Amino acid sequence: MRLPPLTEGRLVVRRNRFVAEVDIGGTVVDAHCPNTGSMLGCKAPGSRVWLSPAENPERKLAWTWEIVEALPGVLVGLHTGRPNGLVEEALRAGRVPELAGYTGYRREVRYGRENSRIDLLLEGDGLPPCYVEVKNVTAAVEGGSGFFPDAVTERGAKHLREMMAVVRDGARAALVFCVQRGDVAEVRPADHIDPVYGRTLRAALAAGVEAYALGAVVRPEEIVLDRRLPVVTG
C-alpha cells in the first residue's frame, strides 16, 4: 500500500485518544490520532513520527498521525484505517493460501446475532463464504512477540462470538492479525491485559474459527504485508 507524501516530526504528547501534539521543524501542530487504543509502547514523547496531510482542507485537524518509530529503527503503522486494505492486498496476492480461490471481496458487511459488521466477506463459486475479521497489532514485547489487544476490548470478544456462530451455520470465519511493525516474529493473545479475550479466542479456534497473522514492512513511502507469522495461544 502506497502512502501519501508524509511529513516527519517529533511527538510532543498524545494529548488524548484523538489528538497528538507534534513538533514539525519548531512548530507544534495538532494531529488526528487514528488509533483510539492504548497505543502501548508507541506514544513516547520525543519519538520520530510521520504525518499525512488532510485531504479535506476544511477538516479541523490538518494532519493525521500515520507512523511512529517505537524503537530505534522500528517503524510502526498506527492508522487503524489501513489494515483492511493491507489485508485485502495480501489476500489477493496469495499470501494466505488457505484463503485462496475467492473472487468476491466485500467490506463492512452487516451480519450476526449481535448486530456486527465483518471487515471482509470473501465469496466464490462453489466455496463457502468466509467472514474475515482484521485486527491491527502494534504492541510488542521483548523477544519478538506481538500481542493483541493492547487494551480491554469487549468488541473484540463479540466479534469472536459472531464468527463462532457463522462457523456453526456452515460458513468459514478467519481472524487475520495485521502486524504493522517489522520486529515481531509471532502473535499472542494479551492475556495479561484482557484475559476474557484470550479465553474467547481459544474457544473460537477450538470451534473452527481460523487465525492467521501477517507481518509488515513499514516505510514512510509504503506499508506491505510480506510474511506469515505464527499465532501462538499456548
Secondary structure, DSSP 8 states (H G I E B T S, - for coil): -B----EEEEEEEE-SSSEEEEEETTEEEEEE----S--TTS--TT-EEEEEE-SSTTSS-SEEEEEEEEETTEEEE--TTSHHHHHHHHHHTTSSGGGTT--EEEEEEEETTTTEEEEEEEE-TTS--EEEEEEEE-EEETTTEEEE-SS--HHHHHHHHHHHHHHHTT-EEEEEEEE-BSS--EEEE-TTT-HHHHHHHHHHHHTT-EEEEEEEEE-SSBEEEEEEE-B---
